[in-house]
Amino acid sequence: MSEIQKQEVKVIAEAMLEKKAQNVVAMDLTGIGTAITDQFVVCNADSTTQVVAIADNVSDMMYTKAGRDPLRTQGRENAFWVILDYGDIVVHVFKTEYRDFYRLEELWSDAPKQVFEDQE
């Protein structure tokens, strides 16, 4: 992972935690030949309102601190699973039961993981 990616993953994780996201995990997919991106950053929240708030804060902080807008965004309509695609980093903000159902971390279990926790 490049130094810029490390900084951007940290910006994303901090933006998630600022809005009280749960179980914030970054997965480094660079060593997996079939991966469609370099990094996944995943979290969950218990309400659709919080899912949207987290996704909005990630978008705002990535623009403010890294000068990047997502290439694509999906899922805001129902806010069960919002995806922000930055090309080399893909952000997944799940409503808790959808994260439990899709188990994204298990699908990419070979990927090294970094857990982020609120420092408060």
N, C-alpha and C positions, 0 to 999 in steps of 0.2 A: 504494500500500500504506500502510495506516495505521501510526502509530507502534507501536501495540499489536501489530499483525501482525508488524512488523519484529522486535520483541522476542521474540514467540512463535516465529517462524521461527528466530531465533538460539538460543533455548532448545532447540528440536528438534534443530538441527544440532549443537550442543554435546553433547547427550545421545547422539546417534548416534556422534560422534567419540570420546566417552568409552569406548564399547564397541568401538572400532576399526573402525567402518564405513568402507567404501571409497566413493570417488566421490560425496561428499555434494553434492547440487545442489538449489537452490531455484528454482522457476519461477514467475514472476508472471503469472498468467492473467487479471488484471483487464481487460486490453485486448482479450481475445479473447471475442467475443460468444457463442460456443457453449460456453464453459467452464462446468463445473458447480460450480466452487469458485474462490476467489481465488488460492490458492497450492497448489502441489505441493512437497513436500520428499521427495527420493528418495535412496536409498543402496542399497548391496548388501554382502553378506557371503558368505564361501565355505562356510559350514556352516549347517544349519538351527538348530543350537544357538545360534549367534551371531545369526541372524536374530531369534529369540525374545528373546535377551538385549537386543538393540538396541531392539526394539519395547517390551519391558518398561521399559527405561530411559527411553525417550521418554515413555511413559505416566506413569511416576513423576515425572519432572522437570516435565512439563506440569502435573501436579496440584500439585506442591510449589511451583513458581515462578509459575505462571499461574492456579492454581485451577481448572483445566479437566480434565474427563474426556472421552474420545472419545465421540461420539454413537453410533458403531458401530465395531466391529472385525471384520475378516474375515481368515482365512487362518492363524490360529494352529495349527489342527489339523495341517496338513502343513508349515507354515513355509517354503514355497517363495516366497510373496509375501504379506506381512502388510500390511494396510491399516488405518490408524487415521484415522477420519473425524471431524474437529473442526468440520465445517460449512464454515467459511471457509478452513480449511487441511486438506489431505488428505496424510497421510504414507504413503509406499510404502517398505517394507523388503523388498528382493528377495534371494533366493539368486542368486549371480552369474550363473549360466547362464540364469535366467529373465529377469533384467534385459536380458541380451544378446539374448534371443529377442524380448521384447516391445518393446524400444526405445522406451520411453515418451517420452523426450526428443525423438525424431524425430517422434512424433505431434503434439507441441506445439512444434514447432520455431520458431514465431513468437513464443513467449514469451521475455521477457528472463530470463536465467539468472544466478544467483549461485552460485559454487563456494565451498565451505567446506573448509578444510584444517586438519589437526591442527597446533596451534601448538607442540608439543613439540620 
